[in-house]
Amino acid sequence: MSDIRANRVAEQMKKELGEIFTQKLKDPRVGFVTIMDVEVTGDLQQAKVFISVLGEEQEKQNTLSSLAKAKGFIRSEIGQRIRLRKTPEITFEIDEAFEHGNRIETILRDLNK
């Protein structure tokens, strides 16, 4: 039962974070961010947000540090938009799955040649 609720909260957070990033977050250090996934623990205390950032490694790190500094603002916005007893603690991580998949596809393409 708690997994179903955690999944619903994660999907709602993903939607709301997308709106917050496009409408409310005006930090120029935050690059072009795509929210790939949100994982919420079963007790709804912590949320891990996986993001993809367009650009070089330095731009990714700048974006990650800027989001870490804006975590309080983002958490308060989530708290206003989603009615929960306690808003989850948010952590941001770079999602490496896309780059990993591209690297595997390139290796397989080279093997077929």
C-alpha positions, 0 to 999 in steps of 0.5 A: 500500500505504501509503495502505491502511495509513494509512486503517486507522490513521486509522479505528482512531484515530478509534474510539479517540479517541472512547473517550478523549474520552468516558471519559478526558478530564475537562477541563471546558473541552472542550465537546461534541466530535464527531470528524468525520475523521482524516487520517494521512500515508502515513509514519504520522508525523502525524495531523490530527484534524478535530472539530466542537464544539457551541456558539459561536465562543468555546467552539470556541476554548476546546475547541481550546486545551484539546485542544492542551494535552492532546495529550500525554496523548491521544497516549500513550493512542493509543500504548497502544491502537494498536500502532505503532512510533511514535505519530503527532503529533496536531493538532486542527482545527475542521471547517467543512464542516458549517457550510459545507454548511448555509450553501449549503443555506440559500442554495439554499433562498432561491433556490428561494423 
